[in-house]
Amino acid sequence: MTPNDYALAELNKESAIGGAGTTVARAVPVIDLSDFETRKQEIADQLWQASTGTGFFQVTGHGIAEEDIDLAFDTAWEFFELPKKVKAQYPMPKGTNAGWEFKAQVRPSTGTPDNKESYQITRPDMEGLWPAEAELPGFRERMLRFERQNWELGMRILSCFALKMGMPEHFFTQAHDPSSDQYQSTLRLIHYMSMEGADAEDFKAWRAGAHSDFDCLTILHQKEGEGGLQVCPGKDAASGQWTDVPPKRGHITCNIGDMLMRWSDDQLQSTLHRVRMPAPGEYMGRRLSLPFFCQANRDAVMQGPLGKYEPMTAGDYLTMRINANFAAAK
């Protein structure tokens, strides 16, 4: 596809950002969420400043125990270590964010498949897509618990943006209602293949090509020592200047997605990011990340406070983004 083939400006921007660019140092805002209810206005101001500027930040004091995050990583590895023929029993249906895919995601920025496999958990769409209890005992229970923990964190952060946008405090919580069959927030388990012993030519590809997320807010869990994430802040998107964001235990990396950028009438900045190949001397082994995507319910109508864009349902928006990224799998 060429940029003119895409119906959304977000995709036109993304499709034009595919080069290696340069690496520069930038400060990553770190925001402490502890004592959330008593410090809410202060936290909201800090989140707004970070998200109208760079569009990405890290949070501490987030309330998800490190032991729970470790367990989620261990549980994800149990899935990816299943034989390929077993994982293939749970394929991701076209146009959805549920199930397993292997090197199927083709970014508009690169036109080539990401060097990864992933498993998507979207609660209402999981019929027939959960591994059998005999295959992975406790997998479903542990993953759903972790999904809920991330949803709760996401709703706390989004409530701050609602306040700053002049909306009711729980506006986005209602728009991400997990009890609805229209719910489409997704927990994604991503396995980037080991590069140990890889050919030099293989390092010219991307573990994940440059992209902005489809959602309102992404909550990203990474393992310390397994780096590669780079960001190019929203207002610098055309600069080609990328910044490494090394994982740090106790810190969760967050970024604004295109859904919230549009919903805020472009006040909040979505962030282009990618996962580069490891450089000589860096960890070359397999890499796992666990992002949670706060994606408003399908029937939620996205209309910003300034009226910059025509109303659009979150379902229509997400479908357009998924189809563009998995076009090669049609």
C-alpha positions in Angstrom: 0.0 0.0 0.0 1.0 3.6 -0.5 0.1 6.4 2.0 -2.8 7.4 -0.3 -4.4 4.0 0.1 -5.2 4.6 3.8 -8.4 6.3 4.9 -7.0 7.6 8.2 -4.4 10.4 8.6 -2.9 8.3 11.4 -2.0 5.5 8.9 -0.7 8.0 6.4 1.7 9.3 9.0 2.7 5.8 10.1 3.3 4.5 6.6 5.9 7.3 5.9 8.1 6.5 9.0 10.1 3.4 8.0 13.7 4.4 8.0 16.4 3.8 10.5 16.8 7.4 11.5 19.1 8.4 14.4 19.2 7.8 18.1 19.1 10.7 20.6 18.7 10.9 24.3 15.5 12.3 25.7 14.2 12.4 29.3 11.4 9.9 29.9 8.8 11.4 32.3 8.4 9.2 35.4 5.1 9.8 37.3 4.4 8.4 40.8 0.8 7.2 41.1 1.0 6.4 44.8 -1.7 7.9 47.1 -3.7 8.3 43.9 -7.0 9.5 45.4 -5.4 12.2 47.5 -3.0 13.4 44.8 -5.3 13.0 41.8 -5.2 16.6 40.6 -1.4 16.7 40.9 -1.1 13.4 39.1 -3.5 14.5 36.4 -1.4 17.7 35.8 1.7 15.6 35.4 0.1 13.1 33.1 -1.3 15.9 30.9 2.0 17.6 30.7 3.8 14.4 29.6 1.1 13.4 27.2 0.6 16.7 25.4 4.4 16.9 24.9 6.1 13.6 24.4 3.0 11.2 24.5 4.9 8.6 26.5 5.8 8.2 30.2 6.6 5.7 32.9 4.6 5.1 36.1 5.6 3.9 39.5 3.4 3.3 42.5 1.0 1.7 40.0 -0.5 -0.9 42.4 0.4 -4.1 40.4 2.6 -6.2 42.5 5.9 -7.2 40.9 5.2 -10.8 41.9 2.0 -10.7 39.8 3.9 -9.3 36.8 6.6 -12.0 37.1 3.8 -14.6 37.2 2.2 -13.2 34.1 5.6 -13.4 32.3 6.1 -17.0 33.4 2.6 -17.9 32.3 3.0 -16.3 28.9 6.2 -18.3 28.3 4.2 -21.5 29.1 2.0 -20.6 26.2 4.7 -19.8 23.7 6.6 -22.9 24.6 3.7 -25.1 23.4 4.3 -26.9 20.1 3.5 -24.7 17.1 0.8 -27.2 16.0 -1.0 -26.7 19.4 -0.8 -22.9 19.2 -2.1 -23.1 15.7 -5.4 -24.5 17.1 -6.2 -21.0 18.4 -5.7 -18.7 15.3 -6.6 -15.1 15.3 -9.7 -14.6 13.2 -9.6 -11.9 10.5 -10.6 -8.5 11.8 -10.3 -9.3 15.5 -7.8 -8.9 18.3 -8.1 -12.4 19.8 -6.0 -15.6 19.4 -2.5 -16.5 18.1 -0.6 -15.2 15.2 2.9 -16.0 13.9 4.7 -13.3 11.9 1.4 -12.1 10.4 1.6 -8.4 11.4 2.8 -6.2 8.5 3.3 -2.6 9.6 2.4 0.2 7.1 5.9 1.7 8.0 7.8 -1.3 6.7 5.7 -3.5 4.5 7.4 -6.5 6.0 6.2 -8.9 8.8 7.4 -8.2 12.4 9.8 -10.8 13.7 7.4 -12.1 16.4 4.5 -14.2 17.4 1.7 -13.0 19.7 -1.4 -14.1 21.5 -4.3 -11.7 22.0 -6.8 -11.8 24.8 -10.0 -9.8 24.2 -12.6 -11.1 26.7 -15.8 -11.3 24.5 -14.0 -12.8 21.5 -12.3 -15.7 23.2 -14.7 -18.6 22.4 -12.6 -21.5 21.2 -9.4 -19.6 21.5 -8.3 -20.5 25.1 -5.8 -23.3 25.4 -7.4 -26.4 27.0 -6.9 -26.7 30.8 -5.1 -30.0 30.2 -2.6 -28.2 27.9 -2.0 -25.2 30.2 -3.5 -25.6 33.7 -4.4 -22.3 35.2 -3.5 -20.2 32.1 -6.9 -18.7 31.6 -7.5 -17.8 35.2 -4.1 -16.2 35.6 -4.3 -14.2 32.4 -7.8 -12.9 33.1 -6.7 -11.8 36.6 -3.7 -9.9 35.1 -5.9 -8.4 32.4 -8.2 -7.0 35.1 -5.3 -5.5 37.0 -4.2 -3.7 33.9 -7.7 -2.5 33.1 -8.0 -1.0 36.6 -4.6 0.8 36.2 -5.7 2.1 32.8 -9.0 3.4 34.1 -7.2 5.3 36.9 -4.9 7.0 34.3 -7.7 7.7 31.9 -9.8 9.2 34.6 -7.1 11.9 34.9 -7.4 12.7 31.2 -11.2 12.9 31.4 -10.8 15.5 34.1 -8.3 17.5 32.1 -10.6 17.3 29.0 -13.6 18.7 31.0 -15.4 15.3 30.9 -17.0 13.4 33.9 -14.3 11.6 35.9 -15.5 8.2 35.0 -16.3 8.9 31.3 -13.6 6.6 29.9 -14.3 3.9 32.5 -17.8 3.7 31.1 -16.5 3.7 27.5 -14.3 0.7 28.4 -17.0 -1.3 30.2 -15.7 -4.9 30.5 -19.2 -6.2 31.3 -20.4 -5.3 27.8 -20.2 -7.6 24.8 -18.9 -4.5 23.0 -15.7 -4.6 25.1 -12.5 -4.6 23.0 -9.6 -3.8 25.3 -6.9 -6.4 24.7 -4.0 -8.0 26.7 -1.4 -9.1 24.2 1.5 -11.5 24.9 4.3 -10.9 22.4 7.3 -13.2 21.8 10.2 -11.7 19.8 12.3 -14.4 18.4 15.8 -15.0 19.7 18.6 -13.6 17.6 21.3 -15.8 18.9 23.2 -17.3 16.0 21.2 -15.3 13.5 22.7 -14.3 10.1 23.9 -10.7 9.7 21.1 -10.2 7.1 18.5 -11.0 9.7 19.5 -7.9 11.8 18.5 -5.6 9.0 14.8 -6.3 9.8 12.8 -5.0 12.8 11.5 -6.9 15.7 8.5 -4.6 15.4 8.4 -1.9 12.8 7.6 1.8 13.6 3.9 2.3 14.5 1.6 4.2 16.7 -0.9 2.2 18.7 -4.6 1.9 17.8 -5.9 2.5 21.3 -6.5 5.2 23.9 -3.7 4.1 26.2 -1.1 1.4 26.2 0.3 -0.1 29.4 3.5 -2.0 28.6 5.3 -4.6 30.8 8.9 -5.5 29.9 11.7 -7.4 31.5 14.7 -5.5 32.8 17.7 -6.4 30.6 15.5 -7.1 27.5 15.5 -3.8 25.8 15.0 -2.6 22.2 12.0 -0.3 22.6 12.5 3.0 20.9 10.1 6.0 20.8 9.8 9.1 18.6 7.5 11.5 20.4 4.3 12.7 18.7 5.4 16.3 18.0 8.8 15.0 16.7 7.2 12.3 14.5 8.8 13.6 11.3 12.3 14.0 12.8 13.4 10.4 12.5 15.1 10.8 15.9 14.5 7.8 18.2 15.1 7.4 21.9 15.8 4.1 23.7 13.5 3.4 26.7 15.2 0.6 28.7 13.0 -1.5 30.9 13.3 -0.9 34.6 11.8 -3.1 37.3 9.0 -1.3 39.1 8.4 1.0 36.1 5.6 0.5 33.6 5.9 2.3 30.3 2.8 3.9 29.0 1.9 5.7 25.7 -1.0 7.6 24.2 -2.6 5.8 21.2 -4.3 7.3 18.2 -7.8 6.6 19.5 -7.3 9.0 22.4 -5.3 11.5 20.3 -8.3 11.8 18.0 -10.8 11.8 20.9 -8.8 14.7 22.5 -8.9 16.6 19.2 -5.1 16.1 18.9 -4.3 17.7 22.3 -2.8 14.4 23.5 0.0 13.1 21.4 0.2 9.5 20.2 3.7 8.1 20.1 5.5 6.4 17.3 7.5 3.5 18.6 9.3 0.4 17.4 11.4 -2.5 18.7 14.9 -2.6 17.1 17.1 -5.6 16.8 19.8 -6.0 19.5 23.1 -4.4 18.9 26.5 -6.2 19.3 27.1 -6.8 23.0 23.4 -6.6 24.0 21.1 -9.4 25.1 20.4 -11.6 22.0 17.9 -14.0 23.4 14.2 -14.3 23.1 12.3 -11.3 24.3 8.8 -11.1 25.8 6.6 -8.0 26.3 3.1 -7.8 27.8 1.1 -4.8 26.6 -2.4 -4.0 27.6 -4.4 -1.9 25.1 -7.2 0.3 26.5 -9.5 0.3 23.5 -12.9 1.8 24.0 -16.0 -0.4 23.5 -17.1 -0.9 19.9 -20.3 1.1 20.4 -18.5 4.0 22.1 -18.8 7.2 20.0 -15.5 9.1 19.8 -16.2 12.9 19.7 -13.7 15.3 21.1 -14.5 18.4 23.2 -13.4 20.8 20.4 -15.3 19.1 17.6 -12.3 18.8 15.3 -13.3 15.4 13.9 -16.6 13.9 12.8 -18.0 11.3 15.3 -16.8 7.7 14.8 -17.5 4.6 16.8 -14.5 3.0 18.4 -15.4 -0.3 16.7 -15.2 1.2 13.2 -11.9 2.9 14.1 -10.3 -0.2 15.4 -11.4 -2.4 12.5 -9.8 0.0 10.0 -6.5 -0.1 12.0 -6.5 -3.9 12.3 -7.2 -4.5 8.6 -4.4 -2.2 7.6 -1.9 -4.0 9.8 -2.9 -7.5 8.9 -3.6 -6.9 5.2 -1.1 -9.5 4.2 -3.1 -12.2 6.0 -6.3 -11.7 4.0 
